[in-house]
Amino acid sequence: MTTAAKRQLKLGAILEGVGADHTSWRDPALAGDASIDIGWYIDNARLAEAAKFDLVFIVDSPFITPDTAPHFLNRLEPLTLLSALAVSTSKIGLVGTLTTSYWEPYNVARQFGSLDHISKGRAGWNVVTTGLEGASRNYGRNAHFDHAVRYERAGEFVDVVQGLWDSYEDDAFPRDKAAGVFLDKDKQHALNHKGPHFQVAGPLALSRSNQGQPVIFQAGVSGAGRDLGARIAEGVFAGVDGFEDAQEYYADLKARAAAQGRDPDHISVLPGLSPVIADTDEEARALAEAQRGSVSIDKLLTQLGRAFGYHDFKQYPLDGPFPDVSGLSLNAYKGHAERIVRISREQNLTLRQAAERFGTWRSDFVGSPQTIANEIQRWFEGRAADGFILRVTRPRDFALFREEVVPLLQARGLFRTEYEHDTLRGHLGLPVPENRWTRSPGQLAAE
Ligand SMILES: Cc1cc2nc3c(=O)[nH]c(=O)nc-3n(C[C@H](O)[C@H](O)[C@H](O)COP(=O)(O)O)c2cc1C
C-alpha cells in the first residue's frame, strides 16, 4: 500500500453539457445546446487541463425515453468526441464509456487503440455492460442480456481487446528503407481467441501507443460488478452513498483486487463529486436546498426508476412506504437498485423520501471552499477515495472548484501543481503493461 507521503489525489471531470440532472440546463450561463457543441467540450477540457486534472470522462448509454435527463437526450458519441478533444489538448487523460454488450471486441480495440495513438498515450476506456434493458431493442434483441451473463461477456470482451492491443511487439516495425524491411514478421502475433462468447483471430492492424495500452475504468457495484472491476480496472468510478459507504466500497474493492493477485495501488477508487460551493457554509446549504427543491417530484420518481429499468414509480402512493419491487427483475443497474431497496427498508423511507434521496445526486460536499477541501482531504486520508470525478455542467460551480478549491488542495500538497508526465498512465502512477508476447518465461509462469 502506498505510504501517505507519496499518495496524490486524482481528479477527473465528467463533461456533461446541459447536465444529467433535470435542472442545470436552466442555468442562464449554460448554452442549451452544450451537450452537442464541440466548442463547449473543448473549452471545458482545456479548463480542466489548466487546473492540472488527470482526465476528462465521457459517460454514455444507447437508450433513452422522453423522460431521460437533458444531457442524455441529445449528446455526442464518446469516441468521436474524444478524438476531437485529443487534438485540442496535450496533457489531460481522455476516458470514454463504451458498452461490451453491444459492440465487437475487434472494433473496440481499434477505436480505443486509435484514440491512444491520436492522443499520444492519454486514452482510457470506461467498461460498462449497459444497465438499461431498452438498449437491447436498438441492437436487434428482444431482451437485454441477463446481469450475470453481461459480466461474463464483459470479462471475456476485455481480455480479447487487451490481447489484440498486444498484436505487435514494440519493435515490430524496423522500417528499414535500405534493406526494404518494413515489418519483422516474427513480432506480429495473432490472438486466435476462442471463448464462450467471442472468437477473434487477430492480429489487430495497430501497434501499441507510448503508454502501452489504454487505461481501463469500470463502475461496478454488485458482487459481479466488483469482481470484474477488481480483476480488470485501473480506475473505478464509484457510486457511493456517503463517507462510511465509500470506505466500505474502497476496502472491499482493494481486497478483491489483492485476492486476485493485483497491487491494490493499481486500482484507483474515484467517487463522483457534485459540490455546492459558496462563500460560507450557510450560503452553500441554502443553495443546495434550493437546487434540490427545484426538481419536481415527477422528475425525481423518473430518475429513481432508471435504476430499475425505468420502472414507473408514479403508480404508488407518495407518502406510503417504499413499494415492494421484489417482483421486478433487477437486471438493470442491479447494484444501485439493490442498495436503494436496502437503505429504503433499513431507514423506513417513504416513496417520496426515497425519490428525494436517490432521484438526484446527493452531494456530501456542500460549503465554503475550505469546507469542501477539508472534506475531500478527510475522504482521501480516510481511505474512502483515491480521488474524485467532478461533474461539470454549471459554469459557476466548475469555476469555483478550479479557482478556489484546487489551490487549497495544492497548497496542502495533496494535488499536483504541474503535470510531471505526458500519458494517462503516468498521471495515475500506473505501469506500462508488458507485451504478453515479450514477457519472460518466468513472468508468464508467474501469471
Ligand atoms: C459514477 C457512475 C458512472 C456510470 N456511468 C455509466 C455510463 O456512462 N454508462 C453506463 O452504461 N453505465 C454507467 N454506470 C453504471 C455502471 O456501469 C454499473 O452498471 C452500475 O454501477 C451498476 O453496477 P452493477 O452492474 O455491478 O450492479 C455508472 C455508474 C456509476 C456509479
PDBQT file of the ligand as one rigid body, heavy atoms in Angstrom, charges set to zero:
ROOT
HETATM    1  C1  LIG A 501     -20.471   7.209 -11.270  1.00  0.00    +0.000 C 
HETATM    2  C2  LIG A 501     -21.006   6.189 -12.244  1.00  0.00    +0.000 A 
HETATM    3  C3  LIG A 501     -20.998   6.433 -13.617  1.00  0.00    +0.000 A 
HETATM    4  C4  LIG A 501     -21.536   5.498 -14.502  1.00  0.00    +0.000 A 
HETATM    5  N1  LIG A 501     -21.539   5.751 -15.849  1.00  0.00    +0.000 NA
HETATM    6  C5  LIG A 501     -22.130   4.854 -16.673  1.00  0.00    +0.000 A 
HETATM    7  C6  LIG A 501     -22.206   5.081 -18.088  1.00  0.00    +0.000 A 
HETATM    8  O1  LIG A 501     -21.732   6.087 -18.594  1.00  0.00    +0.000 OA
HETATM    9  N2  LIG A 501     -22.837   4.167 -18.863  1.00  0.00    +0.000 N 
HETATM   10  C7  LIG A 501     -23.362   3.015 -18.354  1.00  0.00    +0.000 A 
HETATM   11  O2  LIG A 501     -23.910   2.221 -19.118  1.00  0.00    +0.000 OA
HETATM   12  N3  LIG A 501     -23.299   2.747 -17.002  1.00  0.00    +0.000 NA
HETATM   13  C8  LIG A 501     -22.706   3.650 -16.182  1.00  0.00    +0.000 A 
HETATM   14  N4  LIG A 501     -22.651   3.395 -14.845  1.00  0.00    +0.000 N 
HETATM   15  C9  LIG A 501     -23.298   2.154 -14.340  1.00  0.00    +0.000 C 
HETATM   16  C10 LIG A 501     -22.242   1.090 -14.073  1.00  0.00    +0.000 C 
HETATM   17  O3  LIG A 501     -21.569   0.738 -15.260  1.00  0.00    +0.000 OA
HETATM   18  C11 LIG A 501     -22.933  -0.162 -13.476  1.00  0.00    +0.000 C 
HETATM   19  O4  LIG A 501     -23.831  -0.724 -14.386  1.00  0.00    +0.000 OA
HETATM   20  C12 LIG A 501     -23.734   0.247 -12.250  1.00  0.00    +0.000 C 
HETATM   21  O5  LIG A 501     -22.858   0.921 -11.357  1.00  0.00    +0.000 OA
HETATM   22  C13 LIG A 501     -24.347  -0.948 -11.549  1.00  0.00    +0.000 C 
HETATM   23  O6  LIG A 501     -23.321  -1.808 -11.204  1.00  0.00    +0.000 OA
HETATM   24  P1  LIG A 501     -23.634  -3.369 -11.217  1.00  0.00    +0.000 P 
HETATM   25  O7  LIG A 501     -23.932  -3.714 -12.642  1.00  0.00    +0.000 OA
HETATM   26  O8  LIG A 501     -22.371  -4.008 -10.702  1.00  0.00    +0.000 OA
HETATM   27  O9  LIG A 501     -24.811  -3.571 -10.346  1.00  0.00    +0.000 OA
HETATM   28  C14 LIG A 501     -22.087   4.310 -13.981  1.00  0.00    +0.000 A 
HETATM   29  C15 LIG A 501     -22.082   4.063 -12.613  1.00  0.00    +0.000 A 
HETATM   30  C16 LIG A 501     -21.534   4.988 -11.750  1.00  0.00    +0.000 A 
HETATM   31  C17 LIG A 501     -21.531   4.710 -10.277  1.00  0.00    +0.000 C 
ENDROOT
TORSDOF 0
